[in-house]
Amino acid sequence: MGSAMTNGILSSGLCTAGQITASARSQSTLDRLSKAYGIRVTADNREVAQDSDIIFLAVKPHMYKSVIKEIRNDVDEEKLIVAIAAGVSHSKLDDYFGKPVKIIRAMPNTPATVLEAMSALSPNRLVTEDELNTVTAVFESFGRAEVVPEALMDAVTGVSGSSPAYVYLFIEAMADAAVADGMPRAQAYKFAAQSVYGAAKMVLETGRHPGELKDAVCSPGGTTIAAVAKLEEKGLRDAVISAQRCCVEKSKKMGKTKKN
């Protein structure tokens, strides 16, 4: 996610490469980041914390406690922490820092790489409106962003944070069917992906209900309604809802595990 965000920020022109410093455990990762984006890199998390006004913690949830332990003495009341991880609550982050810190929980998704992310932001009480606006601008540089209450962050993980994987699975299945009907694989992926992209864009730009848009494609006795009927028969809605709620429950459990 850190790489996707960096690419999006630089592609949008919001920041220059010289304004971004990244840290990572392995030298190979540092070399890759430096070569790909021209940003400053270091193996020292404290160096990043000392030199940065806004610190993005884009590590796995189980690593938060150890990373914060490294940097907490270098984080004062003027610095802003943006925490990108499922299940790591404001209260847990407060415990890790052991002092009042400005924190915005954030949940973007990997389409940040192509400037089409959907991100949720949830600030704690110490974050000012100007600071929230600044961070919102960062996330909007690689897609769309909205402020949500912390109580919805687990739901966000299900509906946007993890959901690109569901969509990729759907695109792959559509392409498989096209290949079975004789279409070359590369062409099948292009047709399936563009159709999903176009349909999503219609929902966002027309403001019409997805059901209304679906009905507009389904001619009486036609091919589309036959396909929709089969999807309903096979339980597409139930599968998606069940999978997404499973994702949300996992996010909630991650927030309760001791290692977090």
C-alpha positions as CSV (number, residue, x, y, z in Angstrom):
1,M,0.0,0.0,0.0
2,G,2.9,2.4,0.7
3,S,4.2,1.9,-2.8
4,A,0.8,2.4,-4.3
5,M,0.2,5.6,-2.4
6,T,3.7,7.0,-3.2
7,N,3.1,6.4,-6.9
8,G,-0.3,8.1,-6.7
9,I,1.1,11.1,-4.8
10,L,4.0,11.6,-7.2
11,S,1.8,11.0,-10.3
12,S,-0.6,13.7,-9.2
13,G,2.1,16.2,-8.6
14,L,1.0,17.0,-5.0
15,C,4.5,16.4,-3.6
16,T,8.0,16.1,-5.1
17,A,10.2,13.0,-4.6
18,G,12.4,15.1,-2.4
19,Q,9.6,15.7,0.1
20,I,9.0,12.0,0.7
21,T,11.2,9.7,2.9
22,A,10.5,6.0,3.2
23,S,11.8,3.4,5.6
24,A,11.8,-0.4,5.2
25,R,13.4,-3.4,6.8
26,S,15.2,-4.8,3.8
27,Q,17.8,-3.1,1.6
28,S,16.2,-4.7,-1.5
29,T,13.0,-2.9,-0.7
30,L,14.8,0.4,-0.1
31,D,16.7,0.0,-3.4
32,R,13.4,-0.7,-5.3
33,L,11.7,2.3,-3.8
34,S,14.6,4.6,-4.6
35,K,14.9,3.4,-8.1
36,A,11.1,3.4,-8.8
37,Y,10.2,6.8,-7.3
38,G,13.5,8.7,-6.7
39,I,12.5,9.3,-3.1
40,R,14.8,9.4,-0.1
41,V,15.1,6.1,1.7
42,T,16.5,4.9,5.0
43,A,16.5,1.8,7.2
44,D,16.0,3.9,10.3
45,N,12.3,4.5,11.3
46,R,13.4,7.1,13.8
47,E,15.0,9.2,11.0
48,V,11.7,9.3,9.2
49,A,9.8,10.3,12.4
50,Q,12.3,13.0,13.1
51,D,12.3,14.6,9.6
52,S,8.6,14.3,8.8
53,D,5.6,16.5,9.6
54,I,3.2,13.8,8.6
55,I,4.1,10.2,9.3
56,F,2.3,7.4,7.4
57,L,2.5,4.0,9.1
58,A,1.8,1.6,6.3
59,V,2.9,-1.7,7.9
60,K,1.0,-4.9,8.8
61,P,-1.2,-4.6,11.9
62,H,0.9,-6.9,14.0
63,M,4.0,-4.6,13.4
64,Y,2.4,-1.5,14.8
65,K,3.4,-2.0,18.4
66,S,7.1,-2.5,17.6
67,V,7.3,0.3,15.1
68,I,5.7,2.8,17.4
69,K,8.0,1.7,20.2
70,E,10.9,2.8,18.0
71,I,9.5,6.2,17.0
72,R,7.3,7.3,19.9
73,N,10.1,9.4,21.5
74,D,10.5,11.3,18.2
75,V,6.8,12.1,17.8
76,D,5.7,15.2,19.6
77,E,2.3,17.1,19.7
78,E,3.0,18.8,16.4
79,K,3.5,15.7,14.3
80,L,0.6,13.9,12.6
81,I,0.3,10.2,12.4
82,V,-1.7,8.5,9.6
83,A,-2.2,4.9,10.5
84,I,-3.1,2.6,7.6
85,A,-4.1,-0.8,9.0
86,A,-7.2,-2.9,9.5
87,G,-8.3,-3.3,13.1
88,V,-5.9,-0.9,14.8
89,S,-8.1,1.5,16.7
90,H,-7.5,5.0,18.0
91,S,-7.4,3.7,21.6
92,K,-4.9,1.0,20.7
93,L,-2.7,3.5,19.0
94,D,-3.0,5.8,22.0
95,D,-1.8,3.0,24.2
96,Y,1.2,2.2,22.0
97,F,2.3,5.9,22.0
98,G,1.7,6.3,25.7
99,K,0.9,10.0,25.2
100,P,-1.5,12.3,23.3
101,V,-0.8,12.1,19.6
102,K,-2.6,13.5,16.6
103,I,-3.8,10.4,14.7
104,I,-5.9,9.8,11.6
105,R,-6.8,6.3,10.8
106,A,-6.9,5.7,7.1
107,M,-8.0,2.9,4.8
108,P,-7.2,3.3,1.1
109,N,-7.0,0.5,-1.4
110,T,-4.5,-0.6,-4.1
111,P,-6.2,1.3,-7.0
112,A,-4.2,4.2,-5.6
113,T,-1.6,3.0,-8.1
114,V,-3.7,4.2,-11.0
115,L,-5.1,7.2,-9.1
116,E,-8.5,5.5,-8.5
117,A,-8.4,4.7,-4.8
118,M,-11.3,4.8,-2.4
119,S,-10.1,6.0,1.0
120,A,-11.7,6.5,4.4
121,L,-10.3,8.8,7.0
122,S,-11.1,8.9,10.7
123,P,-9.3,11.6,12.8
124,N,-9.0,11.6,16.6
125,R,-10.0,14.6,18.7
126,L,-6.6,16.2,18.5
127,V,-6.5,16.6,14.7
128,T,-7.4,20.1,13.5
129,E,-9.7,20.8,10.6
130,D,-6.7,22.2,8.6
131,E,-4.7,19.0,9.3
132,L,-7.6,16.8,8.2
133,N,-8.0,18.9,5.0
134,T,-4.3,18.5,4.3
135,V,-4.4,14.7,4.7
136,T,-7.7,14.5,2.7
137,A,-5.9,16.3,-0.1
138,V,-3.1,13.8,0.0
139,F,-5.6,10.9,-0.3
140,E,-7.6,12.6,-3.0
141,S,-4.4,13.0,-5.0
142,F,-4.7,9.3,-5.9
143,G,-8.5,8.8,-5.9
144,R,-11.5,9.7,-3.8
145,A,-11.6,10.1,0.0
146,E,-14.2,10.6,2.6
147,V,-14.2,11.2,6.4
148,V,-16.1,8.5,8.4
149,P,-16.6,7.8,12.1
150,E,-14.2,5.3,13.5
151,A,-17.1,2.9,14.1
152,L,-17.4,2.4,10.3
153,M,-13.7,1.6,9.7
154,D,-14.2,-2.2,9.8
155,A,-17.1,-1.8,7.3
156,V,-14.7,0.2,5.1
157,T,-12.2,-2.6,5.2
158,G,-14.9,-4.9,3.7
159,V,-16.4,-2.6,1.1
160,S,-13.3,-0.9,-0.2
161,G,-10.1,-1.9,1.5
162,S,-10.3,-5.5,0.5
163,S,-12.9,-5.4,-2.2
164,P,-10.5,-5.0,-5.2
165,A,-9.7,-8.6,-4.7
166,Y,-13.3,-9.6,-5.1
167,V,-13.6,-7.6,-8.3
168,Y,-10.4,-9.1,-9.7
169,L,-11.9,-12.6,-9.0
170,F,-15.1,-11.5,-10.8
171,I,-13.2,-10.2,-13.8
172,E,-11.1,-13.4,-14.0
173,A,-14.3,-15.5,-13.9
174,M,-15.9,-13.4,-16.7
175,A,-12.7,-13.8,-18.8
176,D,-12.6,-17.5,-18.2
177,A,-16.1,-17.8,-19.6
178,A,-15.2,-15.7,-22.6
179,V,-12.2,-18.0,-23.2
180,A,-14.4,-21.0,-22.9
181,D,-16.5,-19.4,-25.7
182,G,-13.4,-19.0,-27.9
183,M,-12.1,-15.5,-27.1
184,P,-8.3,-15.1,-26.7
185,R,-7.2,-14.7,-23.1
186,A,-5.7,-11.2,-23.3
187,Q,-8.7,-9.9,-25.2
188,A,-11.1,-11.5,-22.7
189,Y,-9.4,-9.7,-19.8
190,K,-9.7,-6.4,-21.6
191,F,-13.4,-6.8,-22.4
192,A,-14.2,-8.0,-18.8
193,A,-12.1,-5.3,-17.1
194,Q,-13.4,-2.4,-19.2
195,S,-17.0,-3.5,-18.7
196,V,-16.6,-3.5,-14.9
197,Y,-14.8,-0.1,-15.1
198,G,-17.5,1.4,-17.2
199,A,-20.3,0.0,-15.1
200,A,-18.7,1.4,-11.9
201,K,-18.2,4.8,-13.6
202,M,-21.9,4.9,-14.5
203,V,-22.9,4.4,-10.9
204,L,-20.6,7.1,-9.7
205,E,-21.2,9.7,-12.4
206,T,-25.0,9.3,-13.0
207,G,-26.0,8.9,-9.4
208,R,-28.6,6.3,-10.4
209,H,-29.3,3.3,-8.3
210,P,-27.4,0.2,-9.4
211,G,-30.6,-1.7,-9.6
212,E,-32.1,0.9,-12.0
213,L,-29.0,0.6,-14.2
214,K,-29.2,-3.1,-14.1
215,D,-32.9,-3.0,-15.1
216,A,-32.0,-0.7,-18.0
217,V,-29.8,-3.5,-19.5
218,C,-32.3,-6.3,-18.9
219,S,-34.6,-6.4,-22.0
220,P,-37.7,-8.6,-21.6
221,G,-36.9,-12.2,-22.5
222,G,-33.3,-11.2,-23.5
223,T,-29.8,-12.4,-22.9
224,T,-29.0,-10.2,-19.9
225,I,-32.0,-11.1,-17.8
226,A,-31.2,-14.8,-18.5
227,A,-27.7,-14.2,-17.1
228,V,-28.9,-12.2,-14.1
229,A,-31.4,-15.0,-13.3
230,K,-28.6,-17.5,-13.3
231,L,-26.5,-15.3,-11.0
232,E,-29.4,-15.1,-8.6
233,E,-29.9,-18.9,-8.8
234,K,-26.2,-19.5,-8.0
235,G,-26.4,-17.1,-5.0
236,L,-24.2,-14.2,-6.2
237,R,-25.6,-11.6,-3.8
238,D,-25.5,-14.0,-0.8
239,A,-21.9,-15.0,-1.7
240,V,-20.7,-11.3,-1.9
241,I,-22.6,-10.2,1.3
242,S,-21.3,-13.2,3.2
243,A,-17.7,-12.8,2.0
244,Q,-17.7,-9.1,2.8
245,R,-19.1,-9.5,6.3
246,C,-16.6,-12.3,6.9
247,C,-13.9,-9.7,6.0
248,V,-15.4,-7.2,8.4
249,E,-15.5,-9.8,11.2
250,K,-11.8,-10.6,10.6
251,S,-11.0,-6.9,10.8
252,K,-12.8,-6.7,14.2
253,K,-11.0,-9.8,15.5
254,M,-7.6,-8.4,14.4
255,G,-8.3,-5.3,16.5
256,K,-8.8,-7.5,19.6
257,T,-5.8,-9.9,19.3
258,K,-3.0,-9.4,21.9
259,K,-0.2,-9.3,19.3
260,N,-1.7,-6.1,17.9
